[in-house]
């Protein structure tokens, strides 16, 4: 890996880790396109999964007091199943169809959110979780689906970030295992992940400080900002 690529990847990782620790998700919004641009789609998605999986270990530790294991268990399991399936389809799946499906799901989830259709939202959480894992495995990012799936659990801000950290860890670890078996991760990838560990620590605890300081209203703006960012990125890629 060229030195400039290494430096760019570390910079993107630092920004990604901070966003992820602040909002609970959104790290792939920065990391996946940056790495895909300089490394190519497959290797970029695979390396992003490895970096995000390692970073989520730090996030789980940072939010260890607000990890809703029981509440989020179904979402965690379905995201893992979907991620394994989606990663296996990384090459074969029609990307534009997947993107359209993500945007459509986001629109429906927004309608349910705005109308406070509680039963419909809860019923939709497993579907959103499965779709989140599958699209994350294929494209490197779950788009708004993971955030919307966890949002259906009606958690407070701290427990939401804890749940997102757990779900992301399981999903990214599952993808990483599939990509390792397929030979998409080189020794340079693991060296980069090891070098990024100090960044993970600094960014995660900085992000946690931001999360605690912005209040519920500020967090709501941050959450929907990340969701809109995901959607804009998907629309542009069509």
N, C-alpha and C positions, 0 to 999 in steps of 0.2 A: 504494500500500500504506500503510495506516494506521501511524503511528509505533509504537503498542503491538504491532501485528502484527509489525512489523520487529524490535522488541526481543525479543519472544517467540521468534521464529524464530532469532535469533542465540543466545539462551540455550539453546534446544533443540539447536542446532548444536554449541555448545561441549561440552555433555554427550555428545552423539552422537560427536563426534570423539575424545574422550578414551576412551570405551568401545571404540571401533573400534580405536584404536591400541594399547590394552592387550591386547585379546583377539584382534585381527586381523579381527574382524567384530562385528556387533551394533549398528552405528551407526544402521541403519534402524529398529531396535526403538524408539528414542526419537524419531527425527526424523520418520519418516513419519506416525505418528498425530498428532503435534503440529501439523505443517503441514497435514495433511488436515483437522484440526479447525477451523483458523482460515481456511483458504483454499479448502476443498472438496477432494474426493478427487482429481480429475484434476490440478489445479494443484499440490496438495500433493505428490502422488507425483512429478510432473515436477520441481518445485523440489528435492525431496529427492535425486533422481537427479543433478541438476546440482551440488548442494553436496557430495554424497558422491563424485562423480567428481573434483571439484577437490581434495577432501581426500585422496583416494587417490593423487593425484600426489605430495603431500607425504609420505604413508606409504611409497610406493615409494622415494622418496629417503632417508627415514629408515632403511629396512630394506634399502638397496641392496646391502649385503654378504651378505645371506641371501635372495636372490631365486632360487628354484629353477625357472628358466625351462623347462628340458628336462623335468623331472619333472612340472611342472604344466601343460604345454602343451596336452594333450588336454582337461583340465578347463577351461582358459581359452577354448579355441575353442568348446567345447560350451556354455559359459555365455553367450558372445557370441551364438551362434546362437539359443539359447533366449530370451535377453533381447530380441532383435529381434522374435522371434515373439510373445512375451508382451506386449511394449509395443504391438504392433499390435492385440492383443485386449483392450486396457485397458477398453474400454467393453462389448464384446459377451460376454466370457466370464462364465459363471455363477460368481460369487465363492464361494458356499458349497461348491460341488463342488470348487473348487480348494483351499479350506481343508481339507476332509476329506482330500483326496489328500495334502496336505502332512503332516498329522498321521499318517496311515497310513504314509507313507514314513519319518517319524521313528521310529515304533514299530519298523518292520522294521530300520532302521539301528541302533537301540539293541540289538535282539536280536543282530544280527551282531557288534556291538561287544562285547557281554558274552560271547558264546560264542566269540569270536576265530575267526570263520569267515573266514580270511584270503582264500581264493580267492573266496568269495562277495562279500566286501567290495570286493575289487579289481574284480571284474566289475561291481559296482553303482556304482562311482565315475562312469563316463560317464553312466549313467542319472540319478543324483542331480545331476550337473552340468547336464545338459540341463533337468531339472525345476527346478533352482535358477534358471537364467536365465529360463525361461518364467514361473514364478510371481513372480519379482522384477520382470519387465517388466510383469506385470499388476497386482500388488498393491503394488509398491514395496519389498517385502522378500522375500528368498528363504527366510525362515524358517530352519529347521534344515538345509535341504537343502545349502546351500553349505558350511556347516561340516562336515557329514558327508561330503560329496564330497571335500573337501580332507583330511579326517582319514584317508580310505582310503589316502592316499599315504604314510602312516607317516613323516612328517617330524618333526624335533625342534621344540621350541617356537619358536625364532627363525625357522626356515625355514617353519614353519606360518604364522606371521604374515606373512612375506614372500610366501608363495603366496597367502594370503587377500587381501593388498593388491593383487597383480597381477590376480587373478580379479575382485575388486571393481571395480578401475579399468576393466577392459575391459567388464564388464557394465554399470556405471553410465554409461560413455561411450556405449555402444551405445544404451541407453535414452534418454539425453539427446538424441542425434541424431534418434531417432524422434520424440520429444516436440517438439523444435524444428521439425521439418518439419510436425508437426500443429498448430503454433501455440499450444502449451500453455505456453510460457515467454515472459514479458513482459520489458521492459527492467528493471522492478523486480526481477525474478528475478536477472538478471545483476548488478545493482547490489548486491543482497544477497550474492551469491556473492563479489563483489569485496571488500565490507566484511568478510566472514568470513575473509579470508585470514590476518590476524594470529591469529585464533582457531585456525585450522588448524595453524599453526606451533607455537603454545604447547601446544595439546592433544595434538598428535601426539608431540612430544618428551617431554611429561609422561607420556603413555601408554606410550611406549617405556621410560621409566625404571621405571614400574610393572611392565611386563612382565619386565624384567630382575631386579627386586627380589623378586618373589613366589615364584620357584622353580617346579619342575615340578609339585609337589603343589598349590601355590596357583594355578598356571595352569590345572590340570585343573579345579579348583573354579570358577574364573572362566569357563572355556569352557562347562562344563555349566550354570552359572548363566545364561549368555546363551541357551543352547539351551532351557532350561526357560522362560525369559522369553518367547522367541519362541512356544513352544507354548501358554503360558497366554494370551497375547494372541490367538492364533488361536482358541482355544476360546471366549474371551469374545465374539469377533466373530461366532460362529455364530448 
